């Protein structure tokens, strides 16, 4: 598949914001005693990331004025459900931030964190199911897709939360959630490695023989099926060389998981802010590279007709 950068930014930014809010909600519900100023700023950062992700998703639309029609198929479409859940989640985060600014106490002090906790989990599930429900793309049609979206979002959100807490002076927060950031990053690494191993061993159901109806074992594709490029040749194949594809895989494993895990371990051991800030800076491009690889690795069956040119 050809990765659309608007979707890369949307899923990366929204996932990190969900992880950040999820972490803040847990801290509030378990009575960690966060400073109102820190909690307000952290929620503001999450809101900015969510709105920026939503704005990026609009860039993927051909006719942006018809974006509202995306909700009409909510009974059957996971994308429609995501389009509904995302604004609701943004509104809940904004309400929580506003309740802090207005110093509103119970029941909102525990009800809103609980709602955003469930909202973050539901949004992860809806976003992941957009891809996991596509059975004809075998690289995505697996429960690991849901696991990866959730764990990568948790990892990036926890790392960001710990970086902000360490920089703000919330030592207690970093002490409690620092180890969990390390665990989440290692778990995300293990799950993503599992999906890579699974996809490397896939035997695709669609073949040149099944696509053309020609059953010979020595069938070879010699052309893209047309004399010039088209929407099919542009949008369903990434166009990167095999070397670039492999380098992207190594790059995202290093930047999104290995280095952040090492820096998180340093941050847990030292209690300093620097390793957490470095982890955020290193992980951000790694997450974009991971999401690019997620889309690029998927092999759409239509490429049996249009992909190969010899």
C-alpha positions as CSV (number, residue, x, y, z in Angstrom):
1,X,0.0,0.0,0.0
2,X,1.0,3.6,-0.5
3,X,1.2,5.4,2.9
4,X,-0.7,8.7,3.0
5,X,1.3,11.1,5.3
6,X,-1.9,12.6,6.6
7,X,-2.9,9.3,8.0
8,X,0.6,8.6,9.4
9,X,0.5,11.9,11.3
10,X,-3.1,11.4,12.5
11,X,-2.6,7.9,13.9
12,X,0.8,8.8,15.4
13,X,-0.4,12.0,17.1
14,X,-3.7,10.7,18.2
15,X,-2.2,7.5,19.6
16,X,0.3,9.4,21.7
17,X,-2.4,11.8,22.9
18,X,-4.6,8.8,23.9
19,X,-1.7,7.3,25.8
20,X,-1.0,10.5,27.5
21,X,-4.6,11.0,28.6
22,X,-4.9,7.4,29.6
23,X,-1.9,7.8,31.9
24,X,-3.2,11.0,33.4
25,X,-6.6,9.4,34.0
26,X,-5.1,6.5,35.8
27,X,-3.0,8.9,38.0
28,X,-6.1,10.9,38.8
29,X,-8.3,7.9,39.6
30,X,-5.7,6.3,41.9
31,X,-5.2,9.5,43.7
32,X,-1.5,10.2,42.8
33,X,-1.9,13.8,43.8
34,X,-0.8,15.6,40.7
35,X,-0.3,19.4,40.8
36,X,-3.3,21.1,39.1
37,X,-0.9,23.1,36.9
38,X,0.9,20.1,35.6
39,X,-2.3,18.2,34.9
40,X,-3.8,21.2,33.1
41,X,-0.8,21.7,30.9
42,X,-0.5,17.9,30.1
43,X,-4.2,17.8,29.1
44,X,-3.7,20.9,27.0
45,X,-0.8,19.2,25.2
46,X,-3.0,16.1,24.6
47,X,-5.8,18.3,23.3
48,X,-3.4,20.0,20.9
49,X,-2.1,16.6,19.6
50,X,-5.6,15.3,19.1
51,X,-6.8,18.4,17.2
52,X,-3.6,18.4,15.1
53,X,-4.2,14.7,14.3
54,X,-7.8,15.5,13.3
55,X,-6.6,18.4,11.1
56,X,-4.1,16.1,9.5
57,X,-6.8,13.5,8.7
58,X,-8.7,16.1,6.7
59,X,-5.8,16.4,4.3
60,X,-6.6,12.8,3.2
61,X,-10.0,13.8,2.0
62,X,-10.8,14.6,-1.6
63,X,-13.8,16.8,-0.9
64,X,-13.3,18.1,2.7
65,X,-16.7,19.8,2.8
66,X,-18.3,16.3,2.7
67,X,-16.4,15.0,5.7
68,X,-19.5,14.9,7.8
69,X,-20.9,12.2,5.6
70,X,-18.3,9.8,7.1
71,X,-20.6,9.2,10.1
72,X,-23.5,7.9,8.0
73,X,-22.3,4.3,7.9
74,X,-21.7,3.8,11.6
75,X,-23.7,0.6,11.7
76,X,-21.2,-1.3,9.5
77,X,-18.1,0.9,9.1
78,X,-15.3,1.1,11.7
79,X,-14.1,4.3,10.1
80,X,-17.5,5.9,10.7
81,X,-17.4,4.8,14.3
82,X,-13.9,6.3,14.7
83,X,-15.2,9.5,13.2
84,X,-17.9,9.6,15.9
85,X,-15.7,8.5,18.8
86,X,-12.8,10.9,18.1
87,X,-14.7,14.2,18.4
88,X,-16.4,12.9,21.6
89,X,-13.1,12.0,23.0
90,X,-11.7,15.4,22.2
91,X,-14.7,17.0,23.9
92,X,-14.2,14.9,27.0
93,X,-10.6,15.9,27.3
94,X,-11.6,19.5,26.8
95,X,-14.2,19.2,29.6
96,X,-11.7,17.6,32.0
97,X,-9.3,20.5,31.3
98,X,-12.1,23.0,31.8
99,X,-13.2,21.4,35.0
100,X,-9.6,21.8,36.3
101,X,-9.5,25.5,35.3
102,X,-12.8,26.2,37.0
103,X,-11.8,24.1,40.0
104,X,-14.9,21.9,39.9
105,X,-14.8,19.0,42.4
106,X,-16.8,15.7,42.7
107,X,-18.3,14.0,40.8
108,X,-16.4,15.4,37.8
109,X,-13.0,14.9,39.4
110,X,-13.4,11.2,39.1
111,X,-16.1,10.8,36.4
112,X,-14.3,12.7,33.6
113,X,-11.0,10.7,34.1
114,X,-13.1,7.5,34.0
115,X,-14.8,8.6,30.8
116,X,-11.6,9.6,29.0
117,X,-10.1,6.3,30.1
118,X,-12.8,4.3,28.3
119,X,-12.8,6.8,25.5
120,X,-9.1,6.3,24.8
121,X,-9.5,2.5,24.8
122,X,-12.5,2.7,22.5
123,X,-10.8,5.0,20.0
124,X,-7.7,2.7,19.8
125,X,-10.0,-0.2,19.1
126,X,-12.0,1.6,16.4
127,X,-8.9,2.9,14.7
128,X,-7.2,-0.5,14.7
129,X,-10.3,-2.3,13.5
130,X,-10.4,-0.1,10.3
131,X,-7.5,-2.2,9.2
132,X,-7.9,-5.4,11.1
133,X,-11.4,-6.0,9.6
134,X,-10.0,-6.0,6.0
135,X,-9.6,-9.7,5.4
136,X,-8.2,-9.4,1.9
137,X,-5.2,-7.6,3.3
138,X,-3.7,-10.5,5.3
139,X,-0.9,-8.4,6.9
140,X,-3.6,-6.4,8.8
141,X,-6.3,-9.0,9.3
142,X,-5.1,-10.2,12.7
143,X,-5.6,-9.4,16.4
144,X,-2.0,-8.2,16.6
145,X,-3.1,-5.1,14.7
146,X,-5.3,-4.1,17.6
147,X,-2.6,-5.0,20.1
148,X,0.0,-3.0,18.3
149,X,-2.1,0.1,17.9
150,X,-2.9,0.0,21.6
151,X,0.6,-0.8,23.0
152,X,2.4,1.7,20.7
153,X,-0.1,4.4,21.8
154,X,0.5,3.5,25.4
155,X,4.2,3.5,25.0
156,X,4.4,6.8,23.3
157,X,1.9,8.4,25.7
158,X,3.7,7.1,28.8
159,X,7.1,8.2,27.6
160,X,5.7,11.7,26.8
161,X,3.9,11.8,30.2
162,X,7.1,10.9,32.1
163,X,9.1,13.5,30.1
164,X,6.6,16.2,31.0
165,X,6.4,15.1,34.6
166,X,10.2,15.0,35.0
167,X,10.6,18.4,33.4
168,X,7.8,19.9,35.6
169,X,9.3,18.4,38.8
170,X,6.6,15.8,39.4
171,X,9.0,13.3,40.7
172,X,6.4,11.0,42.2
173,X,4.6,10.7,38.8
174,X,7.9,9.8,37.1
175,X,8.7,7.3,39.8
176,X,5.3,5.5,39.5
177,X,4.8,5.5,35.7
178,X,8.5,5.4,34.6
179,X,8.7,1.6,35.0
180,X,5.4,1.2,33.3
181,X,6.7,3.3,30.3
182,X,9.6,0.9,30.0
183,X,7.3,-2.1,30.3
184,X,4.9,-0.7,27.7
185,X,7.8,0.1,25.3
186,X,9.2,-3.4,25.6
187,X,5.7,-5.0,25.2
188,X,5.1,-2.9,22.1
189,X,8.4,-4.0,20.7
190,X,7.6,-7.6,21.4
191,X,4.2,-7.4,19.8
192,X,5.4,-5.5,16.8
193,X,8.2,-8.0,16.3
194,X,5.6,-10.8,16.5
195,X,3.6,-9.2,13.8
196,X,6.7,-8.7,11.6
197,X,7.5,-12.4,12.0
198,X,4.0,-13.4,11.2
199,X,3.8,-11.3,8.1
200,X,7.2,-12.5,6.8
201,X,5.9,-16.0,6.8
202,X,2.5,-15.3,5.2
203,X,1.3,-17.3,2.2
204,X,-1.1,-15.1,0.4
205,X,-4.4,-16.6,-0.7
206,X,-4.4,-14.4,-3.8
207,X,-1.9,-15.4,-6.5
208,X,-1.3,-14.6,-10.1
209,X,-2.9,-17.9,-10.9
210,X,-6.1,-17.1,-8.9
211,X,-6.2,-13.6,-10.2
212,X,-6.0,-14.6,-13.9
213,X,-7.5,-18.0,-13.8
214,X,-4.4,-19.4,-15.5
215,X,-3.3,-22.5,-13.5
216,X,0.2,-23.0,-14.8
217,X,2.9,-23.0,-12.2
218,X,5.3,-20.9,-14.4
219,X,3.1,-17.9,-14.8
220,X,5.2,-14.7,-14.8
221,X,3.9,-11.1,-14.9
222,X,5.7,-8.9,-17.5
223,X,3.8,-5.6,-17.4
224,X,1.7,-3.5,-15.1
225,X,-1.5,-4.1,-17.1
226,X,-1.6,-0.7,-18.8
227,X,0.6,1.6,-20.8
228,X,0.9,4.4,-18.2
229,X,0.5,5.1,-14.5
230,X,-2.9,5.4,-12.9
231,X,-4.6,5.7,-9.5
232,X,-4.1,2.0,-9.0
233,X,-0.3,2.1,-9.6
234,X,0.1,5.2,-7.4
235,X,-2.1,4.5,-4.4
236,X,-1.7,0.8,-3.8
237,X,2.1,0.4,-3.9
238,X,4.7,2.4,-1.9
239,X,7.2,2.5,-4.8
240,X,10.3,2.3,-2.4
241,X,13.2,0.1,-3.3
242,X,13.8,-3.1,-1.4
243,X,16.8,-1.7,0.3
244,X,14.9,1.4,1.4
245,X,12.1,-0.8,2.7
246,X,14.5,-2.9,4.8
247,X,16.3,0.2,6.1
248,X,12.9,1.6,7.2
249,X,12.2,-1.6,9.1
250,X,15.5,-1.5,11.0
251,X,15.1,2.3,11.5
252,X,11.7,2.1,13.2
253,X,12.7,-0.8,15.4
254,X,15.7,1.1,16.6
255,X,14.0,4.5,17.0
256,X,10.6,3.5,18.2
257,X,11.5,0.7,20.6
258,X,15.2,0.0,21.2
259,X,16.5,3.4,22.0
260,X,13.4,4.6,23.9
261,X,13.6,1.5,26.0
262,X,17.2,2.1,26.9
263,X,16.5,5.8,27.6
264,X,13.5,4.8,29.7
265,X,15.7,2.4,31.7
266,X,18.2,5.3,32.2
267,X,15.4,7.6,33.3
268,X,14.0,5.1,35.8
269,X,17.4,4.4,37.3
270,X,18.5,8.1,37.5
271,X,15.3,10.0,38.0
272,X,16.6,12.7,35.7
273,X,14.5,14.5,33.1
274,X,17.1,14.4,30.3
275,X,16.7,10.7,29.3
276,X,12.9,11.1,29.1
277,X,13.2,14.2,26.9
278,X,15.6,12.3,24.7
279,X,13.3,9.4,24.5
280,X,10.5,11.6,23.2
281,X,12.7,13.1,20.6
282,X,14.0,9.7,19.4
283,X,10.7,7.9,19.5
284,X,8.7,10.5,17.5
285,X,10.4,9.9,14.1
286,X,10.5,6.2,14.9
287,X,6.7,6.1,15.3
288,X,6.2,7.8,12.0
289,X,8.5,5.3,10.4
290,X,6.7,2.4,12.0
291,X,3.4,3.6,10.8
292,X,4.8,4.1,7.3
293,X,6.0,0.5,7.3
294,X,2.7,-0.7,8.6
295,X,0.9,0.6,5.5
296,X,3.7,-0.1,3.0
297,X,4.1,-3.8,4.0
298,X,0.4,-4.5,3.3
299,X,0.0,-6.1,-0.1
300,X,-3.3,-5.3,-1.8
301,X,-4.5,-8.1,-4.1
302,X,-5.0,-5.6,-6.9
303,X,-1.2,-5.3,-7.1
304,X,-1.2,-8.7,-8.8
305,X,-2.4,-6.8,-11.9
306,X,-0.6,-3.4,-11.5
307,X,2.4,-3.6,-9.3
308,X,5.1,-5.5,-11.2
309,X,6.9,-4.0,-14.1
310,X,9.9,-5.9,-15.7
